[in-house]
């Protein structure tokens, strides 16, 4: 992390983001004892407890939540300005912090992330993968990655991938045994592999053709919350799945899976990198955006 001269605030924010003194210490390159001491010192100065601690967990107090809500955007701006002033050439340095959905990082690693690290050897990437939507400004991220439909309207968005589809797939052996669905209604007679959403509910399969829409709540035989796990389950013949084309296109091309009802699977916006609309975009983010556009246009 680039030091802004406000190390105490950086430590408090790191603990708040990670909800762990050890994880914050690793991020900052400090000892857990030093992190704990700095947090305790801040609490003494403020005369208020910022965190509730137990042997197993760390959680923000209501006062801590208010404190983080106010200092995080200000500290992020100070860090950006400090890095911009310290940069004497066009070569970006420091840490680029990105919040991304689970499993998207593996899709983007080659070539975007790999090339970025090779091209800018003084840069460090700090990528947090999670399903929940976060306020990237309040939590100190430079940018976020989400599907186009989930990008907040007040953010600037850059396309990282082409549009994508969810596909209905199963193995050839499964369809040979259980029959091939000819309409969305036929899916209700099949064994399904369900997807658990970040809010805890199970995803309803959404199919559409000629403005006719179906939202199907198919009782699942198994419920999983990761696309790669769903892919493995469908390849093993557990049932039929509704899965992102990104994860199964090679399996379909190789004949390991069969896609059906494709006319009911329209495309939607792919992954977008998004960031606040500021006058001064830090060099580290500018370089990442430029590389994403370069690779996308190849």
Helices and strands as residue ranges (DSSP letters): H 7-18, H 21-28, H 32-46, E 51-53, E 58-60, H 62-86, E 94-100, H 104-108, I 109-113, H 114-119, E 123-129, E 143-147, G 148-150, E 155-159, E 166-170, H 172-178, G 184-189, E 192-195, E 205-209, E 212-216, E 220-224, H 227-235, E 240-244, H 245-253, E 258-260, G 262-264, E 271-276, H 283-296
